[in-house]
Every structure is written in C-alpha cells, then in structure tokens.
Amino acid sequence: MVTDFKVHLVRGRFPVLPSAVNAYVVETPTEVVVIDATAAISSSQELRALAESLGKPLKAVLMTHGHPDHFTGLVTFKDLPVYASQGCIDFAHREDETKWQGGKQYLGEDFPDERSFPSQVIKDGDTLNFGGIDFTYTELGPGESDDDGMWLTEVDGIQHAFVGDTICNHTHAFFGDGHALHWIENIERLQKTLRLDAKIYVGHGDSPAHYADLEDQKAYLQLFIDTIKDLPRETPVTEEVVGKVMGRMKEFQPTEELFFLLGYELPQGIERVWKQLDEVKA
C-alpha cells in the first residue's frame, strides 16, 4: 500500500469570482508534481508554496488544457518542465493572443505581463513516473477547449483522474469554443475508461467529483445542444437567443457559480455548434 500519496487542492483567483479555478499539488512518496497552474500570480505562488512546503523535490507541471485560467500561472514555474500536448500548447498561444488584455483588465497586477507556456510535448498514451507513481496522458481532443486531456494514475487500486474542465462539477460551463458535440463523446469515453470508484479532479467546482457526475455533465451538455437546435438561426446570434439558452441552462443547474462564464463568447459557441449540427445532418 502506498501511504504517502496525497492530492492537495488549491482554488485560484478567477475574474469576477475570487476562488473558482482549481489546480492540484500531487504528493507521491518521494516527489511532487503540480497539475494546472491557475491564472493569477498570487494563486500560482500559493500553489508553488504549498508544493515546496511538503519537503520533497518539485519535479514538473502537468497541463490538462490551454485556457488562460489554467496556464497563465505558469510564470511561477518557469524553472520546471511543463508537459502538455502540442494541441494544448498551440491553443494556449492562440488564447493568449486574443485574451491577455482581458486578463490584465480583470486581474491587474495579479496578471503576468509576459506569459509562460508549456515546454515539453506529451503524446496520447505517454507515461511519466514521479516518485514511483505513473501518470499517463490521454488526449481527448476538442471538448471544453480546442484540445482537452486527462492525466490518469492508479494508486492502491483507485484511479485518480485529472480531467481539467471536461467536468465542471455542478457549476456552469464555457461553450465559446463550440465543441459541445465532441465534448459529449469525451464524457462517454471517460465513462468507459474510469471505474465507479474513481476520483475525478476537476477544473471548476467541488473536487474530487464522482463517476455519477459524468452523467450529470453529459446531461448539461445535451440540454445545451437540444436547446439551440430549436432556436431560430439568426446570425449574428441575438441577445434573445442568448437569453433563452442561459435561462434553460439555469433551470437545469440552478446555481450562480460560473454563470457569467456560460455567457462569455456564447454567441460564437452557438454559431459553431449550429454549423457542426448541419455537418452531422449532411
């Protein structure tokens, strides 16, 4: 039995909400790794301080995806290898080009003037070992972002799955990248991969989540798809359409947590999913 394996959660600052993005310090018997890096400098410094307080070598950062709230904190870890898929790295650069000014506006001095990016490319099925514990990367592809991934380890017969924003545990979710159909496929893939007692560490919401939360996320995504199917396809997307979508999602998930994120770039996401639905029909 591995007695010295622990997962430590850090909730980082997020625009509008103070502590709503999750990152993890994973303690193995002899080494420590960090999974995702938060957005604000203060949060990433808290993350690093926790990792270093454990008295074991801090070896690397592992990334699940390239949205800014998960990677801009990498400035605190520039001396370490940072592992991500090539798709995640490319996406992070695209995101930075279009969103760094918004991050600066929201977080001010707590947002880095120069961002750091993953330095090591990881491929689907690759395994890294830290302190005798294997961490295997699964490339999920488009989902909540343009390129989502999962880090999976098993300790004493229990799976520990770090899935980023593939699961937003009983919070609202971001649809702006427009991959809701493939996102559902990713959920179904996790349902086949993970066991019923798996611990699922998520990017937003209470963590770890549980196997049953996969079905809840899938239902949330399906509601979004079913809702926009029935709405008039006017482009650009009208405020009325956005309001109807947000209202339906709020009925299903009656929480304010990350409700603002649901509306962020939502017209863009709706148009992209409309296009995908037409391609599926064809």
C-alpha positions in Angstrom: 0.0 0.0 0.0 1.2 3.5 -0.9 0.8 5.5 2.3 2.3 8.8 1.1 0.2 9.7 -1.9 -2.0 12.8 -1.4 -3.8 15.2 -3.7 -3.9 18.8 -2.4 -6.4 21.2 -3.9 -5.7 24.9 -4.4 -8.5 27.2 -5.5 -7.2 30.1 -7.5 -8.5 33.6 -8.2 -10.8 33.9 -11.2 -12.2 37.0 -12.9 -15.4 38.1 -11.2 -15.3 35.2 -8.7 -12.4 35.2 -6.2 -11.6 31.5 -5.9 -13.1 29.4 -8.7 -10.4 27.7 -10.7 -8.8 24.5 -9.4 -5.2 23.3 -9.5 -3.5 20.5 -7.7 -0.3 19.6 -5.9 0.1 15.8 -6.1 2.4 14.3 -3.5 4.0 11.0 -4.2 6.2 9.0 -1.8 9.4 10.9 -2.8 8.4 13.7 -5.3 5.8 16.3 -6.0 4.1 17.4 -9.2 1.6 20.2 -10.0 -1.4 19.8 -12.3 -2.6 23.0 -13.9 -1.3 26.4 -12.8 -4.3 28.8 -12.1 -4.5 32.3 -13.6 -3.4 34.9 -11.0 0.2 35.3 -10.0 -0.8 35.2 -6.3 -2.7 31.9 -6.8 0.2 30.3 -8.6 2.6 31.4 -5.9 0.3 29.9 -3.3 0.3 26.7 -5.4 4.1 26.6 -5.5 4.5 27.4 -1.8 2.2 24.5 -0.9 4.2 22.2 -3.2 7.5 23.3 -1.7 6.2 23.0 1.9 5.9 19.3 1.6 9.7 18.8 1.7 10.1 16.8 -1.4 11.5 17.8 -4.8 9.0 19.6 -7.1 9.6 17.9 -10.4 7.1 19.2 -13.0 3.8 20.8 -14.0 1.3 18.7 -16.0 -1.3 20.6 -18.0 -4.9 19.4 -18.9 -5.7 22.2 -21.4 -4.8 25.6 -22.6 -7.4 28.0 -21.3 -5.8 31.1 -19.7 -7.3 30.5 -16.2 -5.3 27.3 -16.1 -2.0 28.3 -17.8 -1.1 31.9 -17.1 0.1 30.9 -13.6 3.0 29.1 -15.3 5.1 32.1 -14.8 5.7 30.9 -11.3 7.1 27.6 -12.6 9.4 28.7 -15.5 12.3 26.7 -14.0 10.4 23.4 -14.3 9.5 21.2 -17.2 5.8 21.8 -18.1 4.2 18.9 -20.0 1.3 19.4 -22.4 0.1 18.1 -25.8 1.1 20.0 -28.9 -2.6 20.9 -29.4 -2.8 22.3 -25.9 0.4 24.4 -26.4 -0.8 25.8 -29.8 -4.2 26.6 -28.3 -2.7 28.3 -25.3 -0.7 30.6 -27.6 -3.9 31.4 -29.6 -5.8 32.1 -26.4 -3.1 34.4 -25.2 -3.1 36.5 -28.4 -6.8 37.3 -28.0 -7.4 37.3 -24.3 -4.4 38.6 -22.4 -5.7 42.1 -22.4 -9.0 40.9 -20.8 -7.0 39.0 -18.2 -5.0 42.2 -17.4 -8.2 44.2 -17.1 -9.7 41.7 -14.6 -6.7 40.8 -12.5 -4.5 43.9 -12.9 -1.1 43.5 -11.3 -2.0 39.9 -10.5 -1.9 39.0 -14.2 1.6 38.4 -15.7 2.8 40.9 -18.3 4.7 38.1 -20.0 3.2 34.7 -20.0 5.0 31.4 -19.9 4.0 28.3 -21.9 4.4 24.5 -21.7 7.9 23.4 -22.7 7.6 19.7 -23.1 5.3 17.9 -25.6 3.4 14.9 -24.3 1.5 12.5 -26.6 -1.5 10.3 -26.1 -0.6 7.3 -24.1 2.7 8.6 -22.8 3.5 7.9 -19.2 5.7 9.9 -16.8 6.9 8.5 -13.4 7.2 10.6 -10.3 8.2 9.1 -7.0 7.3 5.6 -8.3 3.8 6.6 -9.4 2.9 6.5 -13.1 0.9 9.4 -14.7 -0.5 8.5 -18.1 -1.7 11.2 -20.5 -4.9 10.6 -22.6 -5.6 13.1 -25.4 -9.3 13.8 -25.6 -9.2 16.4 -28.3 -11.8 19.1 -28.8 -14.2 19.5 -25.8 -14.4 22.4 -23.4 -11.3 23.8 -25.2 -9.8 23.1 -28.6 -7.7 20.3 -27.0 -8.5 18.7 -23.7 -6.6 16.0 -22.0 -6.6 13.7 -18.9 -3.8 12.7 -16.6 -4.6 9.3 -15.0 -2.8 7.5 -12.2 -3.8 4.5 -10.1 -2.7 4.0 -6.5 -3.8 1.1 -4.4 -6.4 0.1 -6.9 -8.0 3.6 -7.0 -8.0 5.6 -10.2 -7.2 9.3 -9.8 -8.2 11.2 -13.0 -7.3 14.8 -13.6 -9.6 16.0 -16.3 -9.5 19.8 -16.3 -12.7 21.4 -17.5 -14.1 18.2 -19.1 -16.2 18.2 -15.9 -17.4 21.4 -14.3 -18.8 19.9 -11.1 -22.3 21.3 -10.6 -21.2 24.7 -11.9 -22.0 26.3 -15.3 -19.6 25.8 -18.2 -17.9 27.6 -21.0 -19.3 26.9 -24.5 -17.5 29.5 -26.5 -15.1 27.2 -28.3 -18.0 25.4 -29.8 -17.2 21.7 -29.4 -20.2 20.5 -27.4 -20.9 17.5 -29.6 -17.3 16.2 -29.3 -17.4 17.1 -25.6 -20.2 14.6 -25.1 -18.1 12.0 -26.8 -15.3 12.8 -24.4 -17.6 12.2 -21.4 -18.7 8.9 -22.9 -15.0 7.9 -23.3 -14.4 8.6 -19.7 -17.4 6.6 -18.7 -15.8 3.6 -20.4 -12.3 4.3 -19.1 -13.0 5.1 -15.4 -14.2 2.8 -12.7 -17.2 3.5 -10.5 -14.9 4.4 -7.5 -12.6 6.7 -9.5 -11.7 10.1 -8.0 -12.1 12.7 -10.7 -10.3 16.0 -10.1 -12.0 18.9 -12.0 -11.1 22.4 -13.1 -14.1 24.0 -11.5 -16.5 23.1 -8.7 -16.1 20.7 -5.8 -13.3 18.2 -6.2 -12.9 15.4 -6.5 -16.0 14.6 -8.4 -17.5 11.1 -8.7 -18.4 8.8 -11.5 -22.1 9.8 -11.4 -21.1 13.4 -12.1 -20.0 12.3 -15.6 -23.7 11.6 -16.5 -24.7 14.9 -14.9 -22.2 16.8 -17.1 -23.4 14.9 -20.2 -27.0 15.8 -19.5 -26.0 19.5 -19.1 -24.2 19.4 -22.5 -27.1 17.6 -24.2 -29.5 20.2 -22.9 -27.4 22.9 -24.5 -27.4 21.1 -27.8 -31.1 20.4 -27.7 -31.9 24.0 -26.8 -30.0 25.6 -29.6 -31.4 23.1 -32.1 -34.9 24.6 -31.6 -33.9 28.2 -31.7 -34.1 30.5 -34.8 -30.8 30.5 -36.6 -30.2 34.2 -37.0 -26.6 35.4 -37.3 -25.2 37.2 -35.6 -26.8 35.5 -32.7 -29.3 37.7 -31.0 -29.5 38.7 -27.3 -32.9 37.0 -27.2 -31.4 33.7 -28.3 -28.5 34.0 -25.7 -31.1 34.8 -23.0 -33.2 31.7 -23.8 -30.1 29.5 -23.7 -28.9 30.8 -20.4 -32.4 30.6 -19.0 -32.7 26.9 -19.9 -29.2 26.1 -18.5 -30.0 27.9 -15.3 -33.2 25.8 -14.9 -31.1 22.6 -15.1 -28.2 23.9 -13.0 -29.7 26.4 -10.5 -26.5 28.0 -9.3 -24.8 31.3 -9.9 -21.3 29.6 -9.9 -19.7 30.4 -13.2 -23.0 31.5 -14.7 -21.1 34.5 -16.1 -18.7 32.1 -17.9 -21.7 30.4 -19.6 -22.5 33.7 -21.3 -18.8 34.5 -22.2 -18.4 34.2 -26.0 -21.7 32.3 -26.1 -22.9 33.7 -29.5 -19.7 32.4 -31.0 -20.2 29.0 -29.4 -23.8 28.7 -30.6 -22.9 29.5 -34.2 -20.1 26.9 -34.1 -22.4 24.2 -32.8 -25.1 25.1 -35.3 -22.5 24.5 -38.0 -21.5 21.1 -36.6 -25.1 20.0 -36.3 -25.6 20.9 -40.0 -22.4 18.9 -40.9 -23.7 15.9 -38.9 -27.0 16.1 -40.8 -25.2 16.2 -44.2 
